[in-house]
Amino acid sequence: MKLEMMKAVRTTPLFKSLSDEDWQDVVQFLHGHSYPPDAYLFFQGDPPEALYIIWSGRVKLVRHTSQGRDVVVTVLGPGQLIGEMAIFDGRPYSMSAITLEETAVVTIARNDLMTIIQRFPEVSFQVILELNRRLRVCNELVRSLAVDRVEQRIARALLRLKDLGGVPAPDGHGIMIDIHLTRQDIAEMTGTTVETAIRVMSRFRREGFIKSYKGKTILLDIDGLEAIARGK
């Protein structure tokens, strides 16, 4: 299993620019781990001990607020990094990372990552690109929570999840989000209550935008959801 994980990580944007010889120097720093659903990779406030690279599965990043609310900042999938911001500034993890399903990750200890970056500047460039992408996601979330109606936020969240884990629906009609998400997850992703998330999702079903299938959501009307997300 570890060999398969290393082969997969070799093709991620973080390492794909390395030569085979350089990769042999890097692979010694990589460690594989597997987690069941609903497991914590780390908690908000923990010291930044390692960078995580997802091999398989999905992980949600959750911000716990002082008011006792949780906000799902984003959901990440294979090939994406977790914990990179804390690794670089040395401050505690600003969010908790929780698996949504069975998940396998590769970790690099913080000191080892610094060694890799010093040896291979192209790796640091890829980390900077990922930091920039994550900053855009956070800025968009803050803007959306401040100005968008809850219907817009939920439509936008469904479309993001489609891009992350969308597959053709079993009956050939629509795109299924192949991620097990609860209404609590939807509420936390969109800064609303579970009751409101249930109400909006029920409305989307009645109006033919989505349907449920074995605990997963199928998007039937992508154009209609995009119009809602734009506020139309």
Phi, psi and omega per residue, in radians:
M1 nan -0.725 -3.114
K2 -1.075 -0.682 3.132
L3 -1.074 -0.740 3.114
E4 -1.104 -0.716 3.130
M5 -1.087 -0.770 -3.109
M6 -1.141 -0.665 3.104
K7 -1.107 -0.692 3.141
A8 -1.176 -0.760 -3.134
V9 -1.148 -0.534 3.124
R10 -1.011 -0.513 -3.073
T11 -1.631 -0.015 3.132
T12 -1.249 2.736 3.128
P13 -0.952 -0.517 -3.100
L14 -1.081 -0.645 -2.997
F15 -2.093 -0.064 -2.996
K16 -1.165 -0.349 -3.134
S17 -1.433 -0.147 -3.120
L18 -1.323 2.535 3.029
S19 -1.295 2.887 3.115
D20 -1.035 -0.665 3.136
E21 -1.157 -0.759 3.113
D22 -1.118 -0.672 -3.133
W23 -1.054 -0.653 3.119
Q24 -1.093 -0.527 3.083
D25 -1.305 -0.508 -3.070
V26 -1.465 -0.649 -2.961
V27 -1.050 -0.446 -3.136
Q28 -1.136 -0.337 -3.112
F29 -1.604 -0.029 -3.026
L30 -1.707 2.482 -3.118
H31 -2.379 2.326 -3.104
G32 -1.698 2.519 3.128
H33 -2.509 2.603 3.074
S34 -2.137 2.543 -3.094
Y35 -2.360 2.555 3.030
P36 -1.385 3.026 3.057
P37 -1.069 2.623 3.072
D38 1.136 0.430 3.086
A39 -1.672 2.587 3.091
Y40 -1.582 2.183 2.967
L41 -1.315 -0.716 3.013
F42 -2.791 2.843 -3.128
F43 -1.818 2.603 2.987
Q44 -0.961 2.235 -3.124
G45 1.729 -0.235 3.080
D46 -1.190 2.635 3.057
P47 -1.158 2.563 -3.077
P48 -1.366 1.605 -3.048
E49 -1.578 -0.454 -3.037
A50 -2.721 2.712 2.934
L51 -1.613 2.412 3.140
Y52 -1.946 2.395 3.036
I53 -2.121 2.142 -3.100
I54 -1.338 2.216 3.041
W55 -1.620 -0.850 3.095
S56 -2.551 2.723 -3.132
G57 1.656 -3.043 -3.125
R58 -2.324 2.548 -3.128
V59 -2.318 2.361 3.043
K60 -1.796 2.465 3.050
L61 -1.749 2.124 -3.008
V62 -2.068 2.275 3.065
R63 -1.758 2.102 3.101
H64 -1.612 2.105 -3.086
T65 -1.581 2.856 3.136
S66 -1.187 -0.319 3.104
Q67 -1.489 0.061 3.120
G68 1.512 0.133 3.119
R69 -1.676 2.632 3.038
D70 -1.905 2.426 3.061
V71 -2.168 2.125 3.050
V72 -1.384 1.923 -3.090
V73 -1.299 -0.725 3.126
T74 -2.863 2.891 3.011
V75 -2.070 2.327 -3.064
L76 -2.069 2.659 -3.114
G77 -2.289 -2.931 -3.042
P78 -0.909 2.372 3.104
G79 1.556 -0.181 -3.087
Q80 -1.623 2.751 -3.059
L81 -1.701 2.639 3.060
I82 -2.330 2.309 3.036
G83 1.574 0.160 -3.032
E84 -1.171 -0.606 -3.112
M85 -1.140 -0.786 3.136
A86 -1.144 -0.641 3.140
I87 -1.036 -0.686 -3.055
F88 -1.440 -0.639 -3.119
D89 -1.620 -0.127 3.060
G90 1.338 0.046 3.130
R91 -1.560 2.853 -3.121
P92 -1.023 2.727 3.058
Y93 -0.968 2.282 -3.087
S94 -1.483 -0.123 3.137
M95 -2.517 2.846 2.993
S96 -1.638 2.545 3.095
A97 -1.954 2.106 -3.028
I98 -2.239 2.306 -3.134
T99 -1.279 2.441 3.053
L100 -1.620 -0.303 -3.115
E101 -2.755 -3.123 3.064
E102 -0.995 2.262 -2.981
T103 -2.404 2.434 3.031
A104 -2.081 2.374 -3.117
V105 -2.307 2.777 2.975
V106 -1.979 2.306 -3.136
T107 -1.982 2.635 3.024
I108 -2.253 2.094 3.127
A109 -1.027 2.578 -3.052
R110 -0.961 -0.826 -3.121
N111 -1.114 -0.663 3.122
D112 -1.173 -0.664 3.112
L113 -1.098 -0.714 3.112
M114 -1.087 -0.638 3.085
T115 -1.127 -0.764 3.126
I116 -1.070 -0.777 -3.103
I117 -1.124 -0.680 3.110
Q118 -1.122 -0.621 -3.123
R119 -1.403 -0.615 -2.994
F120 -2.276 1.546 -3.102
P121 -1.018 -0.455 -3.138
E122 -1.108 -0.477 3.079
V123 -1.184 -0.735 3.134
S124 -1.110 -0.597 3.105
F125 -1.083 -0.734 3.128
Q126 -1.159 -0.628 3.088
V127 -1.142 -0.695 3.101
I128 -1.079 -0.723 3.102
L129 -1.068 -0.723 3.131
E130 -1.182 -0.680 3.076
L131 -1.059 -0.725 3.126
N132 -1.126 -0.735 3.113
R133 -1.100 -0.745 -3.117
R134 -1.167 -0.613 3.103
L135 -1.129 -0.701 3.092
R136 -1.079 -0.718 3.123
V137 -1.073 -0.789 -3.136
C138 -1.130 -0.723 3.122
N139 -1.117 -0.698 3.118
E140 -1.148 -0.677 3.115
L141 -1.111 -0.791 3.136
V142 -1.073 -0.777 3.134
R143 -1.095 -0.758 -3.100
S144 -1.134 -0.750 3.141
L145 -1.115 -0.505 -3.074
A146 -1.428 -0.611 -2.940
V147 -2.164 -0.331 -3.029
D148 -1.571 2.584 3.006
R149 -1.219 2.755 -3.068
V150 -1.089 -0.595 3.101
E151 -1.068 -0.705 3.101
Q152 -1.119 -0.770 -3.100
R153 -1.113 -0.720 -3.136
I154 -1.230 -0.711 3.080
A155 -1.054 -0.754 -3.139
R156 -1.149 -0.671 3.115
A157 -1.125 -0.731 3.114
L158 -1.095 -0.680 3.129
L159 -1.201 -0.663 3.073
R160 -1.110 -0.747 3.138
L161 -1.149 -0.589 3.049
K162 -1.049 -0.748 -3.139
D163 -1.164 -0.546 -3.104
L164 -1.420 -0.783 -3.017
G165 -2.404 0.638 -3.115
G166 -1.509 2.343 3.071
V167 -2.369 2.762 3.085
P168 -1.009 2.418 3.114
A169 -1.105 2.606 -3.106
P170 -0.972 -0.593 -3.126
D171 -1.599 0.086 3.092
G172 1.474 0.011 -3.126
H173 -1.945 1.860 3.088
G174 1.660 -3.140 3.135
I175 -2.011 2.186 3.140
M176 -1.621 2.310 3.018
I177 -1.383 1.850 -3.016
D178 -1.476 0.906 3.135
I179 -2.404 2.319 3.095
H180 -1.368 1.910 -3.121
L181 -2.141 2.373 3.049
T182 -1.612 2.910 3.050
R183 -1.112 -0.505 3.055
Q184 -1.090 -0.742 3.107
D185 -1.060 -0.788 3.137
I186 -1.074 -0.745 3.136
A187 -1.087 -0.765 -3.116
E188 -1.203 -0.554 3.123
M189 -1.232 -0.424 -3.000
T190 -2.051 0.162 3.055
G191 1.112 0.696 -3.141
T192 -2.330 -3.102 3.117
T193 -1.527 2.794 3.101
V194 -1.071 -0.701 -3.134
E195 -1.057 -0.744 3.131
T196 -1.188 -0.688 3.103
A197 -1.071 -0.735 3.117
I198 -1.097 -0.762 -3.125
R199 -1.078 -0.798 -3.105
V200 -1.196 -0.747 3.123
M201 -1.115 -0.653 3.088
S202 -1.106 -0.714 3.100
R203 -1.115 -0.743 3.107
F204 -1.047 -0.666 3.111
R205 -1.177 -0.794 -3.129
R206 -1.042 -0.636 -3.074
E207 -1.556 0.068 3.011
G208 1.459 0.247 3.115
F209 -1.384 -0.598 -3.081
I210 -2.463 2.931 2.924
K211 -2.607 2.845 -3.137
S212 -1.763 2.576 3.124
Y213 -2.608 1.892 3.101
K214 0.882 0.811 3.077
G215 1.440 0.012 3.124
K216 -2.018 2.885 -3.075
T217 -1.898 2.299 3.071
I218 -1.887 2.220 3.089
L219 -1.545 2.059 -3.091
L220 -1.683 -0.522 -3.060
D221 -2.259 1.461 -3.106
I222 -1.089 -0.785 -3.124
D223 -1.063 -0.697 3.126
G224 -1.147 -0.707 3.103
L225 -1.170 -0.656 3.093
E226 -1.128 -0.638 3.099
A227 -1.144 -0.735 3.093
I228 -1.097 -0.764 -3.135
A229 -1.048 -0.547 3.109
R230 -1.455 -0.059 3.121
G231 1.503 0.373 -3.113
K232 -1.792 nan nan
